[in-house]
Each structure stands twice: as structure tokens, then as C-alpha cells.
Amino acid sequence: MTITKCPTCGSKTIRQVRRNVVRESQGHSYTIPNLEFYESPKCGEKVYDREAMRRIEAHNPALAKQSAA
């Protein structure tokens, strides 16, 4: 997937980045290491492809509990 324009603000400066992302679910923080996604420096919008979403879901403790049940 290649994104050349931010879907929120329309900026053409959206870029692909790779970094550790900290998220929160049900009051608990978790980190997705080295996650690759697109981010607009103008508005901060983040766009995740399918692989990034799979990695986010795999690290989310709330979803891990559901799949184990």
C-alpha cells in the first residue's frame, strides 16, 4: 500500500514512518515495537495498512484475552 495524500487534511507531505507505538486499552498501556505506518506531519493523522493492524491487534491485551477464550 502506498499513500501519497493524507485522507484527512489532503496534505501531500504524508510519509511512511517506523517507530514504537504506545496505545491504551481498558486502562492498560501496551507497546507495538517498530510499527510501520503512514503519518501526516500537517495534521497528525495515522494510516495503518492490514499488516500494521494485525500487529496492533496481536499486541492488544484485550484482544488476546478474547481470542484465548
N, CA, C and O of each residue as an XYZ file, in Angstrom:
276
protein
N       0.851     -1.176      0.000
C       0.000      0.000      0.000
C       0.897      1.239      0.000
O       1.811      1.350      0.818
N       0.641      2.139     -0.892
C       1.363      3.401     -0.940
C       0.348      4.537     -0.852
O      -0.611      4.588     -1.621
N       0.566      5.431      0.078
C      -0.327      6.580      0.255
C       0.453      7.834     -0.091
O       1.557      8.044      0.412
N      -0.109      8.654     -0.936
C       0.577      9.872     -1.360
C      -0.118     11.141     -0.876
O       0.402     12.243     -1.049
N      -1.313     10.982     -0.261
C      -2.074     12.141      0.186
C      -2.832     11.775      1.457
O      -3.441     10.708      1.536
N      -2.794     12.646      2.437
C      -3.485     12.404      3.699
C      -5.000     12.381      3.469
O      -5.540     13.308      2.866
N      -5.687     11.347      3.935
C      -7.140     11.288      3.740
C      -7.903     12.306      4.589
O      -9.073     12.577      4.316
N      -7.268     12.868      5.600
C      -7.940     13.829      6.473
C      -7.742     15.268      6.024
O      -8.712     16.008      5.859
N      -6.486     15.669      5.824
C      -6.219     17.081      5.507
C      -5.852     17.309      4.042
O      -5.808     18.451      3.584
N      -5.588     16.223      3.301
C      -5.241     16.364      1.894
C      -3.778     16.693      1.641
O      -3.381     16.862      0.488
N      -2.971     16.788      2.683
C      -1.562     17.124      2.524
C      -0.831     16.050      1.724
O      -1.063     14.856      1.910
N       0.036     16.482      0.853
C       0.844     15.553      0.071
C       2.180     15.267      0.748
O       3.050     14.617      0.169
N       2.339     15.756      1.982
C       3.581     15.510      2.714
C       3.471     14.289      3.626
O       4.360     14.053      4.444
N       2.397     13.512      3.497
C       2.266     12.301      4.313
C       3.461     11.404      4.030
O       3.915     11.302      2.890
N       3.970     10.751      5.077
C       5.177      9.942      4.882
C       5.080      8.638      5.661
O       4.348      8.524      6.644
N       5.832      7.675      5.197
C       5.896      6.388      5.866
C       6.916      6.482      6.991
O       8.037      6.947      6.787
N       6.522      6.039      8.175
C       7.403      6.085      9.336
C       7.446      4.707      9.994
O       6.585      3.861      9.755
N       8.446      4.505     10.809
C       8.575      3.261     11.578
C       9.016      3.665     12.973
O      10.062      4.287     13.154
N       8.203      3.300     13.956
C       8.553      3.637     15.337
C       7.771      2.761     16.315
O       6.815      2.081     15.939
N       8.193      2.793     17.556
C       7.444      2.118     18.610
C       6.193      2.937     18.888
O       6.260      4.159     19.018
N       5.057      2.265     18.977
C       3.789      2.950     19.211
C       3.217      2.454     20.539
O       3.101      1.249     20.762
N       2.863      3.386     21.411
C       2.252      3.053     22.693
C       0.763      3.342     22.578
O       0.356      4.434     22.180
N      -0.040      2.349     22.931
C      -1.501      2.502     22.887
C      -2.063      2.113     24.239
O      -1.354      1.586     25.096
N      -3.343      2.378     24.418
C      -4.007      2.036     25.659
C      -5.303      1.306     25.357
O      -6.024      1.650     24.420
N      -5.587      0.291     26.165
C      -6.827     -0.464     26.032
C      -7.296     -0.854     27.421
O      -6.552     -1.468     28.185
N      -8.510     -0.504     27.741
C      -9.127     -0.830     29.029
C      -8.232     -0.422     30.199
O      -8.109     -1.155     31.181
N      -7.615      0.744     30.086
C      -6.800      1.288     31.158
C      -5.382      0.740     31.244
O      -4.651      1.075     32.176
N      -4.980     -0.096     30.291
C      -3.637     -0.674     30.299
C      -2.875     -0.228     29.059
O      -3.415     -0.239     27.953
N      -1.630      0.159     29.245
C      -0.770      0.551     28.119
C      -0.077     -0.670     27.556
O       0.234     -1.619     28.275
N       0.159     -0.628     26.251
C       0.963     -1.670     25.608
C       1.721     -1.031     24.457
O       1.307      0.000     23.927
N       2.827     -1.642     24.073
C       3.693     -1.093     23.039
C       3.764     -2.043     21.859
O       3.912     -3.253     22.029
N       3.658     -1.485     20.659
C       3.887     -2.234     19.431
C       5.249     -1.772     18.927
O       5.376     -0.640     18.460
N       6.272     -2.625     19.010
C       7.613     -2.190     18.615
C       7.783     -2.116     17.105
O       7.282     -2.962     16.363
N       8.499     -1.088     16.667
C       8.931     -0.987     15.276
C       7.774     -1.092     14.280
O       7.888     -1.796     13.276
N       6.673     -0.405     14.546
C       5.485     -0.458     13.698
C       5.648      0.498     12.515
O       6.053      1.647     12.688
N       5.335      0.020     11.328
C       5.426      0.839     10.116
C       4.024      1.303      9.712
O       3.098      0.499      9.607
N       3.886      2.616      9.488
C       2.598      3.196      9.104
C       2.849      4.542      8.436
O       3.986      5.011      8.382
N       1.795      5.156      7.932
C       1.883      6.479      7.319
C       1.390      7.517      8.311
O       0.449      7.279      9.068
N       2.047      8.684      8.293
C       1.662      9.764      9.197
C       1.769     11.106      8.478
O       2.726     11.367      7.749
N       0.772     11.939      8.701
C       0.781     13.286      8.128
C       1.421     14.248      9.117
O       0.919     14.405     10.230
N       2.524     14.897      8.737
C       3.131     15.870      9.651
C       2.266     17.118      9.819
O       2.440     17.874     10.775
N       1.340     17.329      8.895
C       0.499     18.523      8.964
C      -0.618     18.388     10.011
O      -0.819     19.292     10.821
N      -1.349     17.250      9.994
C      -2.487     17.110     10.909
C      -2.311     15.987     11.927
O      -3.105     15.873     12.861
N      -1.283     15.158     11.761
C      -1.039     14.073     12.706
C      -1.804     12.790     12.412
O      -1.664     11.808     13.141
N      -2.603     12.785     11.363
C      -3.361     11.576     11.000
C      -2.416     10.407     10.770
O      -1.363     10.554     10.150
N      -2.815      9.222     11.288
C      -2.034      7.998     11.106
C      -2.869      7.026     10.289
O      -4.059      6.852     10.552
N      -2.251      6.394      9.303
C      -2.937      5.436      8.447
C      -2.180      4.118      8.545
O      -0.974      4.060      8.304
N      -2.910      3.057      8.903
C      -2.312      1.743      9.094
C      -2.780      0.785      8.003
O      -3.967      0.738      7.678
N      -1.840      0.019      7.436
C      -2.237     -0.999      6.467
C      -2.653     -2.264      7.225
O      -2.635     -2.283      8.456
N      -3.025     -3.315      6.496
C      -3.508     -4.539      7.133
C      -2.477     -5.171      8.055
O      -2.806     -5.617      9.154
N      -1.233     -5.207      7.605
C      -0.185     -5.813      8.427
C       0.004     -5.037      9.731
O       0.160     -5.641     10.792
N      -0.010     -3.727      9.661
C       0.117     -2.908     10.873
C      -1.058     -3.171     11.813
O      -0.869     -3.278     13.025
N      -2.261     -3.276     11.266
C      -3.434     -3.556     12.097
C      -3.332     -4.933     12.741
O      -3.715     -5.096     13.900
N      -2.832     -5.915     12.026
C      -2.634     -7.247     12.605
C      -1.659     -7.193     13.782
O      -1.875     -7.828     14.814
N      -0.590     -6.429     13.611
C       0.397     -6.303     14.685
C      -0.196     -5.572     15.895
O       0.061     -5.953     17.037
N      -0.979     -4.535     15.647
C      -1.637     -3.806     16.742
C      -2.563     -4.751     17.494
O      -2.531     -4.805     18.724
N      -3.387     -5.495     16.766
C      -4.326     -6.425     17.393
C      -3.586     -7.520     18.170
O      -4.028     -7.916     19.248
N      -2.472     -8.007     17.633
C      -1.709     -9.065     18.292
C      -1.111     -8.596     19.621
O      -0.929     -9.402     20.533
N      -0.809     -7.319     19.736
C      -0.212     -6.783     20.969
C      -1.251     -6.272     21.965
O      -0.927     -6.017     23.125
N      -2.490     -6.120     21.520
C      -3.542     -5.595     22.391
C      -3.965     -6.678     23.392
O      -4.505     -7.707     22.985
N      -3.730     -6.463     24.694
C      -4.054     -7.491     25.676
C      -5.533     -7.826     25.732
O      -5.882     -8.970     26.024
N      -6.411     -6.880     25.466
C      -7.850     -7.142     25.495
C      -8.252     -8.098     24.383
O      -9.102     -8.965     24.587
N      -7.652     -7.949     23.216
C      -7.957     -8.843     22.098
C      -7.320    -10.202     22.296
O      -7.884    -11.209     21.868
N      -6.168    -10.259     22.928
C      -5.514    -11.537     23.199
C      -6.365    -12.388     24.133
O      -6.442    -13.605     23.970
N      -7.000    -11.755     25.106
C      -7.869    -12.481     26.036
C      -9.096    -13.031     25.312
O      -9.537    -14.145     25.596
N      -9.654    -12.249     24.368
C     -10.837    -12.704     23.627
C     -10.512    -13.905     22.768
O     -11.293    -14.856     22.724
N      -9.370    -13.890     22.075
C      -9.032    -14.989     21.192
C      -8.645    -16.239     21.962
O      -8.765    -17.346     21.436
N      -8.179    -16.086     23.206
C      -7.816    -17.234     24.025
C      -9.048    -17.916     24.620
O      -9.007    -19.097     24.964
N     -10.141    -17.162     24.738
C     -11.353    -17.707     25.355
C     -12.116    -18.632     24.434
O     -13.157    -19.164     24.818
